[in-house]
Amino acid sequence: MKPNFIAEQAACGCVMMDSKAIMPLIVPIVAEDDFQIPEYREIYSACLKLYRENRPADAVTVLPTLGDEYKQIVLEAASAAPAISHCEEYARQIHERAQQIKAYEKTAVLLNSIDSGEDIPVCQELAGQIMKCFDSGNEKNTVSAEDGFLNFCDRQDHPKQYIHTGFSVLDKYLFLDKGDFIIIGGRPSAGKTAFTLQMLLYMARSLNVAYFSLETKPEKIFDRLIANYGGVSFYDIKTSSLNESDWNRITQSYNDFHKLHFQIVKAAGMTTEQIKSKALQLHSDIIFIDYLTLIKNPAKSLYERATNISMDLHTLAQKDNITVIALSQLNRDGKTTPDMTNLRDSGQTEQDADAILLMNYNDRKPNERELIIAKNKEGKIGRIPLDFDGDKQKFAQVDTRYGGNE
């Protein structure tokens, strides 16, 4: 399998055109050993060294490090660089080709092992190594004091764009980001599914969202979504009693609804590995899982299963940079205000989750809800009052101290 010559040349050229702007963009994507052509690997390595020394990296400054024998290839790369705005794409192509080459080489070893009659465990280990070749990203295992400080300064110069939930007060607490693992807990009929579906409708305007339903059929999910989005009665949908006015609202809402970027996944019986595979296949930015304890896992005890599932989802979020929002049932009756101890077999989940949100309600006040932020690694804990229109499957903010509904 051949290296991607054009992408390697283009990436080096872009760096030498504006190393200060380009390096922060491509360093998280591509590593020195991703470059398969030795000359371009050396050029990139020299540029990276200069960048870390806070010095400019261009055709003039890299040559003393590389020597005169690199003069022609350095000048060719610098003069042949396409638009530097595409530098991240070049870096991704280099990294992906490196993954493919590693997988190709390991596949050859696996096939030889099968042909020679190696034991199944040996072949399984080799197959696992092939899959690891496609681990996403190129994150280093260590970050130096200097790199961490420079990265901090760069992030302060370019304010972070967090993921918005559709509830502006919640956003002020949560600072939701790629790679976060969030738990939303609630007792039956608390409204946690309706709440997450409303979040989905908002997030899917600009992000790829997958909703893994392990309990409910997709058509029932869409009944709720259309009640919320079209502003029509959920009861009338369930009884097929929609009138002409309802159909007009639904028809008008379709113009925007069909543009939303989401998929409902029939996930009954899925394992965490199958959920991960499907999420990557769909290029998901965010996944919802309804709900946590229904994920299939071979462990014998409930505690073991909950622990394994939580750890797997936390790893999926961090390693594949996907925001994971998982629903969980609470394990006690509704006589007391819920807290984290009410999560079923919650020990590992409490530890792994970046935030835990609990939906509280009093059945004597069916239109009132309280979202309890019980854990929040990146911000404050607190309580957010909400109104819930069950017939429209729609939540609205009550506390607008940080701004109204979005």
C-alpha positions in Angstrom: 0.0 0.0 0.0 1.5 3.3 -1.1 1.9 6.4 1.1 -0.2 9.5 0.3 2.6 11.5 -1.3 0.4 14.5 -2.2 -1.1 14.9 1.3 2.3 14.6 3.0 3.9 17.2 0.7 0.9 19.5 1.1 0.9 19.3 4.9 4.6 20.1 5.1 4.1 23.0 2.7 1.2 24.4 4.7 3.2 24.3 7.9 6.1 26.2 6.3 3.8 28.9 5.0 2.3 29.7 8.4 3.6 27.5 11.2 2.1 29.5 14.0 -1.4 29.2 12.6 -1.2 25.7 11.2 0.6 23.7 13.9 -2.1 24.1 16.6 -4.6 22.7 14.1 -2.7 19.6 12.9 -0.7 18.5 15.9 -3.7 16.9 17.5 -4.4 15.0 14.3 -1.2 13.7 12.8 2.0 12.4 14.5 5.5 12.3 13.1 5.5 8.6 12.5 2.2 8.9 10.5 4.4 10.3 7.7 5.4 7.3 5.6 7.8 9.1 3.3 11.1 9.6 5.3 11.9 13.0 3.8 8.6 14.5 4.7 8.7 12.9 8.1 12.0 14.6 8.8 10.7 18.0 7.5 7.6 17.7 9.7 9.7 16.7 12.7 12.0 19.7 12.2 9.0 22.1 11.9 7.5 20.6 15.0 10.7 21.1 17.0 10.9 24.8 15.9 7.3 25.3 16.8 7.8 23.9 20.3 10.7 26.3 20.7 8.3 29.1 19.8 10.3 29.8 16.6 9.0 30.2 13.1 9.2 27.1 10.9 9.6 27.9 7.2 11.9 26.9 4.3 14.7 29.1 5.6 14.6 28.0 9.2 14.3 24.2 8.7 17.2 23.8 6.3 20.0 24.3 8.9 18.5 21.4 10.9 18.0 19.1 7.9 21.1 19.9 5.8 21.6 20.9 2.2 20.5 17.5 0.8 16.9 18.5 1.8 17.0 21.9 0.0 15.2 20.8 -3.2 12.4 18.8 -1.5 11.9 21.6 1.1 11.6 24.3 -1.6 9.3 22.1 -3.6 7.0 21.5 -0.7 6.9 25.1 0.3 6.1 26.3 -3.3 3.6 23.5 -4.0 1.4 24.0 -0.9 -2.3 24.3 -1.9 -4.7 26.4 0.2 -3.6 26.3 3.9 -7.3 26.4 4.9 -7.3 22.7 4.0 -4.4 21.7 6.3 -6.6 19.7 8.7 -7.9 17.6 5.8 -4.3 16.8 4.6 -3.4 15.8 8.2 -6.4 13.6 8.5 -5.6 11.9 5.2 -2.0 11.2 6.3 -3.2 9.8 9.6 -5.8 7.6 8.0 -3.3 6.3 5.4 -0.9 5.4 8.3 -3.7 3.5 10.0 -4.5 1.7 6.8 -0.9 0.7 6.2 -0.5 -0.6 9.7 -3.7 -2.6 9.4 -2.7 -4.0 6.1 0.6 -5.2 7.5 -1.0 -6.8 10.6 -3.7 -8.4 8.4 -0.9 -10.1 6.4 0.5 -11.5 9.7 -3.0 -12.7 10.8 -3.6 -14.5 7.5 -0.2 -16.2 7.7 -1.0 -17.2 11.3 -4.3 -18.7 10.2 -2.6 -20.6 7.3 0.0 -22.0 9.6 -2.7 -23.2 12.1 -2.0 -20.9 15.0 -4.3 -21.3 18.0 -7.5 -19.3 18.1 -6.4 -17.0 21.0 -3.3 -16.0 19.0 -5.5 -15.1 16.0 -7.9 -13.2 18.2 -5.1 -11.1 19.6 -3.9 -10.3 16.1 -7.4 -9.4 15.0 -7.6 -7.1 18.0 -4.4 -5.4 17.0 -5.9 -4.7 13.6 -8.9 -3.0 15.1 -6.6 -0.9 17.3 -5.0 0.5 14.2 -8.2 2.4 13.6 -8.4 4.0 17.0 -9.5 7.5 16.2 -7.4 10.5 16.8 -3.7 10.9 17.5 -3.7 12.0 21.1 -0.4 11.8 22.9 -0.2 9.9 26.2 1.7 12.7 27.8 1.5 16.5 27.7 4.5 18.6 28.9 4.2 21.7 31.0 5.2 23.8 28.1 2.7 22.2 25.6 -0.1 22.4 28.2 0.5 26.0 28.9 0.7 27.0 25.2 -2.4 25.1 24.5 -4.2 26.9 27.4 -3.2 30.3 26.0 -4.4 29.3 22.5 -7.7 28.1 23.9 -8.2 31.4 25.7 -7.5 33.3 22.5 -10.2 31.2 20.7 -13.2 30.8 23.1 -14.6 27.3 23.2 -17.9 26.6 21.4 -19.8 24.3 23.7 -22.7 22.0 22.7 -26.0 23.7 23.4 -28.9 21.6 24.8 -31.8 23.9 23.9 -32.1 24.9 27.5 -30.0 28.0 28.1 -30.0 27.8 31.9 -28.7 24.2 31.7 -26.0 25.3 29.3 -24.7 27.8 31.9 -24.2 25.0 34.3 -23.1 22.1 32.0 -20.5 23.3 29.5 -21.3 20.2 27.4 -18.4 19.2 25.1 -17.3 16.4 22.7 -16.2 13.4 24.7 -18.4 14.0 27.7 -20.3 11.1 29.4 -23.6 12.4 30.8 -26.2 10.4 32.8 -29.8 11.5 33.0 -31.7 9.6 35.7 -35.4 9.5 36.6 -38.1 7.4 37.9 -40.7 5.9 35.5 -42.9 8.7 34.0 -40.6 11.5 35.2 -40.2 12.7 31.6 -36.5 11.8 31.0 -37.2 10.3 27.5 -39.2 13.4 26.5 -36.5 15.6 27.8 -33.7 13.9 25.9 -35.8 13.9 22.7 -36.3 17.6 23.0 -32.5 18.0 23.4 -32.1 15.8 20.3 -34.3 18.0 18.2 -32.3 21.1 19.2 -28.8 19.5 18.8 -29.6 17.8 15.4 -29.9 21.2 13.8 -26.1 21.4 13.6 -24.7 18.0 14.8 -25.0 14.4 13.9 -27.1 12.7 16.6 -28.0 9.0 17.0 -30.6 7.9 19.5 -30.2 4.3 20.6 -33.5 3.0 21.8 -33.2 -0.3 23.6 -36.8 -0.5 24.7 -39.1 1.6 22.5 -39.9 1.1 18.8 -38.9 3.9 16.4 -42.5 4.7 15.5 -43.3 5.5 19.1 -40.2 7.7 19.3 -41.4 9.6 16.2 -44.9 10.0 17.7 -43.2 12.0 20.6 -40.9 13.9 18.3 -43.7 15.1 16.0 -45.9 16.0 18.9 -43.1 18.2 20.3 -41.9 19.6 17.0 -45.3 20.2 15.4 -46.9 21.4 18.6 -49.8 18.9 18.3 -51.5 16.7 20.9 -49.7 13.4 21.7 -53.1 11.9 22.7 -54.5 12.8 19.3 -51.5 11.2 17.6 -51.9 8.0 19.6 -55.7 7.9 18.9 -55.3 9.0 15.2 -57.6 12.0 16.0 -55.6 14.7 14.3 -57.7 17.4 12.7 -57.0 19.7 9.7 -55.4 22.3 11.8 -53.0 19.7 13.3 -52.1 18.4 9.9 -51.4 22.0 8.7 -48.9 22.4 11.6 -47.3 19.0 11.0 -46.9 19.7 7.3 -45.4 23.1 8.0 -43.0 21.7 10.5 -41.8 19.1 8.0 -39.9 21.8 6.0 -37.4 22.1 8.9 -37.9 18.6 10.5 -36.6 16.7 7.5 -33.3 18.7 7.6 -32.4 17.6 11.1 -29.3 15.4 11.4 -30.4 12.4 13.5 -31.0 8.7 13.3 -33.1 6.5 15.6 -31.4 3.2 16.1 -33.3 0.0 17.0 -30.8 -1.1 19.6 -32.6 -3.9 21.6 -30.0 -6.5 22.5 -27.0 -4.4 21.5 -23.7 -4.5 23.3 -21.5 -1.5 23.9 -19.2 -2.6 21.2 -22.1 -2.8 18.7 -23.3 0.7 19.8 -19.8 2.0 19.3 -19.5 0.5 15.8 -22.9 1.9 14.8 -22.1 5.4 16.2 -18.8 5.5 14.2 -20.6 4.2 11.1 -23.1 7.1 11.4 -20.3 9.6 12.1 -22.2 10.6 15.2 -21.2 13.7 17.3 -23.7 12.8 20.0 -25.4 9.6 21.0 -28.3 9.1 23.3 -28.8 5.7 25.0 -32.3 4.8 26.3 -31.5 3.2 28.6 -28.3 2.2 30.3 -29.1 -1.0 32.1 -30.7 -2.6 29.0 -27.3 -2.8 27.2 -26.3 -6.4 26.7 -23.3 -7.5 28.7 -22.1 -11.0 29.6 -21.3 -10.3 33.3 -23.3 -12.4 35.7 -24.2 -9.9 38.5 -26.2 -6.7 38.0 -23.4 -4.7 39.6 -20.7 -6.2 37.3 -22.9 -5.5 34.2 -23.5 -1.9 35.3 -19.8 -1.4 36.0 -18.7 -2.8 32.7 -21.2 -0.9 30.7 -20.4 2.4 32.4 -16.6 1.9 31.9 -17.2 1.0 28.2 -19.3 4.1 27.5 -16.9 6.3 29.3 -14.1 4.9 27.2 -16.2 5.3 24.0 -16.8 9.0 24.8 -13.2 9.9 25.5 -11.5 7.7 23.0 -13.8 8.4 20.0 -14.6 12.0 21.0 -18.4 11.3 21.0 -20.7 12.9 23.5 -22.6 10.1 25.2 -25.8 10.9 27.0 -27.3 7.8 28.7 -30.6 7.5 30.5 -30.9 5.5 33.7 -33.8 4.3 35.9 -33.9 5.3 39.5 -34.3 2.4 42.0 -36.5 3.8 44.7 -40.1 5.1 44.9 -41.0 8.7 44.4 -41.4 9.7 48.1 -38.1 11.5 48.4 -36.1 13.8 46.3 -33.7 11.7 44.1 -29.9 11.7 44.5 -27.1 9.8 43.0 -27.5 6.9 45.3 -30.9 6.2 43.6 -29.1 5.2 40.4 -29.3 1.5 39.9 -25.9 -0.2 40.8 -24.4 3.2 40.5 -20.9 3.0 42.0 -18.9 3.0 38.7 -21.4 5.2 36.9 -21.1 7.9 39.6 -17.3 7.8 39.1 -17.3 7.7 35.3 -19.9 10.3 34.5 -18.9 13.9 33.8 -22.3 15.1 34.9 -25.4 13.4 36.4 -28.8 15.0 35.9 -31.8 13.7 37.8 -35.4 14.5 36.8 -37.6 15.0 39.8 -41.3 15.4 39.9 -44.3 15.3 42.2 -47.3 13.4 40.9 -49.5 15.9 42.6 -48.1 18.6 40.3 -48.0 16.8 36.9 -46.9 19.9 34.9 -43.9 20.7 37.1 -40.5 19.2 36.9 -37.1 19.9 38.6 -33.8 19.0 36.9 -31.3 18.3 39.6 -27.6 18.7 38.6 -26.3 16.2 41.1 -22.7 16.0 39.8 -20.9 18.3 37.4 -17.1 18.0 36.9 -16.9 21.2 34.8 -19.3 23.5 36.7 -21.8 24.1 39.4 -24.4 21.7 40.9 -27.9 23.1 41.3 -31.6 22.8 40.5 -33.5 24.0 37.4 -37.3 24.3 37.6 -39.1 23.2 34.4 -42.6 23.2 33.0 -43.7 20.0 31.2 -46.6 19.9 28.8 -47.2 16.2 28.6 -49.7 16.4 25.8 -47.2 18.2 23.6 -44.2 16.2 25.1 -42.5 19.6 25.6 -40.4 21.2 28.3 -40.0 24.9 29.0 -37.7 26.8 31.3 -39.1 28.5 34.4 -35.9 30.0 35.8 -34.7 32.6 33.2 -32.0 34.3 35.3 -29.4 33.3 32.7 -31.7 33.9 29.7 -34.9 32.5 28.3 -35.7 29.5 26.2 -33.6 29.0 23.1 
